[in-house]
Amino acid sequence: MLSAVIVDDEPKAIQILSWELTNFSKDIEIVKTFTNPEDALVFLKTNTPDCLFLDIQMPTMDGFQFLEKLSHRDFAVIITTAYDEYAIKAMKHEAIDYLLKPIDSDDLSDAIEKIVKYNSRNLNSKKIEKYLLDFNKKQSTKKIILNTDGKLVFLKSDDILFVESDGNYCTFFLTKNQKIVVTKKLKEVNCSLPDHEFFRIHNSYIVNLNKIKEYLKTEGYVVMESNHKIPVARQRKSDFLEKL
């Protein structure tokens, strides 16, 4: 049995979809419905359903804005809407299906099949991910693992120059002019990096101490091997100097 959440600002639309899911599928159980997308975001912070049926046209926040506000998304998304012009945008937001209201029962059955297949693949993917993470923990030299764009990236400390924060996102600046963006706050990233090699020199930056080329004392900056200039926060200066 797969758990489902419905988000739609129209109670009648929720009622109709709930009835259709209950009567046309034995695979789906509706665990929660929301007419207020903000309430749904709070729920999804601590709960992970197998699928989300999401309306696009909502007055306070549209469905695409809703998806962008999710801190994590480990479930299938099915877009429901009375308008057909959002299909391409739905695909760009990695929705697995797009249902036009009033929802056709055959289209709904097809969507449920896609949900079942998605969750089957997702379960196998999680097993592989757990194996790789457990394997890494047992190694004497552990790699830094980044979860991004539906894949795990394994890095050596030496691959990373510095990390820059932008709210709920962090960008890893790597050697060879590469970048990787992850959906994490800098505090979380800091906890995952070896503290004998990395130091948070600013509210927005963590640097690899082995990749610092210069420290400009009067200006309060470090220059990385990539020639990026990173500011050193005044309150972190003494701790930073002790690390060098």
N, C-alpha and C positions, 0 to 999 in steps of 0.2 A: 504493500500500500504506500503510495507516494503522497506526501503532504503538500498542500497548496495554500497560497495566500492570494487574496484578491484585493486589488487597490483600484477603486473607482469612486469618483465623487457623487455618482448617482446611485442611491440605494436600490432603485428599481433594476438597474443594470446588474448590480451584485446579486439581487434576488434571482433574476433570470439565469445568469451564468451558473450560480450555485445549483439551481434546479437542474440545468442541463448536465452539469458535471456529475451530480448525484444519480441522475437517471440514465446517462449514457456511458458511464464508466464505473467499473468496480476497482479501478487502479488508483483513483484519486480520492483523497480525503481533505476537505477544506478545514484547515485548522484556525484560520483567522481571516476576517475581512475588514477593510478600512475604507471610509469615505474621506478621511483626512490623511494626505500623504505624509505629513510630518509625524503623525502617530505611527504610521507604517515604518518609517525610517528608524524610529526608536525601537520598535519591536525587532526589526531585522538586525540591529546591532548585536543582539544577544541570542537570536534564534535564526536557524538556517533551514528553511523549507526546501523541498525538492524542486518546487517550481513557483513562479510568480506570474499571475495574470494581471497585467498593468494597463490601465486606460491612459491614453495620451492627452486628451483634451480635459484638463482639470484647471479650475480657476486660479488657485494659489500657487500651483507648481505643476508644470506639464510633466508627462512621463519621462521624457529624455532628461530633464533637469533632475528628476527623481533618481534616475540611474546614475547620474554623475555624482550625486551626493552620497551614494552608498559607500560605506567604508570598506566593504568587501562584498564579493558577489560569487557565491559558490553554488548557484542554482540556475535552472533553466528559466528564461524570461519569454513570455508570450505576450505580445502587444495586442490589445483589444481597442478598436476605435471605429467610429462611424465614417471616417474619412480615409480615402485610399491613397492620399498623396504622401503618406509618411512611410511607405514601404521601404524605400531605399535607406532612409535614415534609421529605420528599425534594424536593418541588416548591419549598418555601420556600428550600431550599439550592441551587436552580437545577440540580438533576439533570435530564438530558434524558430519562431513562427509569428504570423501576423494575421489576426482574425478580424474580419469586418463585421460590424454590428448591422442588422441582427445576425447573430452567429449561426451559420449553417451547421447542422448536426454532423454532416460528413467532414467538414473542415475541422470541427472540434475533435472528432475521432482521429483524424490525421495528426493534429497537434498533440494529442495524448500519446500517440505512438512515438512521436519525436521526443517527447519528454521521457518516456520509458527508455529509449535508446540513449539519450543524452546521459541519463543517470547511471545506466549500465557502464558506459564509457568512463564516466566520472568516477565511479567506484573503483574500476580497475586502475585508473590514473592515480587515485589516492593511495592504493596499495603499493604501487611502484614508488610514489613519492616518499611514503613512510620507509620503505626499504632503503632508498638512497640516503635519507636523512639519518637513519639508524646506522648505516654503513659509515657515513662521514663522522659520526660521533665516536666511533671505535678507532679511528685513525689517529696516529700520533701527531700528525700535522693536519689539523682540520682546515677545511676550506670554508670560505664565506659564501653562503647560499642566498641568492636573490630570487624571489618569486615574482616574475613579471611577464606580462603578455602571454599568459598560459603556459609558461615554461619555467624550469628551475635553471638558474645560471650558477655554476660553481667557479668561484674566483680565489686566487691566491692573494694574500695581503699585498704582495708586490704589484698586483695588477691595478690597484686602486690608488689614485692620486689624492682625491678629496671627495667629500660629499657635501652637497648644497641642499638646504631645505627650502621648500615653498609650501608652507602650511602642512597639509596632509600628504604631500608628495616629497620625495627626495630624489635627487639626481646624483648618481655615482659617476664621477669623471674618471675615466680609465686611461691607461697608457694607450698609445696609438690612436689618440683622438676619438676614442669611443665613449659613449654615454649610455647609461641604463637608468630608467626612471622606475621607481617602485612606489606603491601606495603605502607609505609608512611615515610616521612622524620621526623627526631627527632623534628624539629621545629613545625611541625603540631601536633605531639603527645603531645608536651609540652603544646600547647594551649588547648588541650582537657582534661588535668588533673587538678584537683583542686590545685591551687598554695599554699594553706595553708598546704597541705600534701606532695607535691612533689616539688623537686628542681633540676634544671639542674646544676650539679656540674662540668660538663666537656662537651666539644663539642660532645662527644659520649655517654654521660650517663645522665639519670635522675634517681634520687633515691627517694624512699619513706622515708620521714624523720622519720616516726614511726618505720621503720624497721632497723634503724642503731644501731648496737651493740656497735661499738667503733669508735673513731676518732683518728687516729695516727698522731699527730700534726707534729712531726719531719719528718715523711715519706710522709705526704700529702695524706693519704688514709683514706677512711672510710671502716669499716668492717661491712657487712650486717649480718642479722640474719642467712643467709645461709652460712656465712663465705666467701662470695665473697669479694675480696678487690677491691674497686673502687677509681680511682684517683680523687683528687680534683684539678681542674685547679687553678693556682696561681691567675689569675685575678678574679676568682669567690670566692676566699677564704673568704674575708671579708663579702660579702653578705650571704655566706653560714653560717658563724658563727652567724650572726644576726638572721638567721632563727631558729637556735637551741634554 
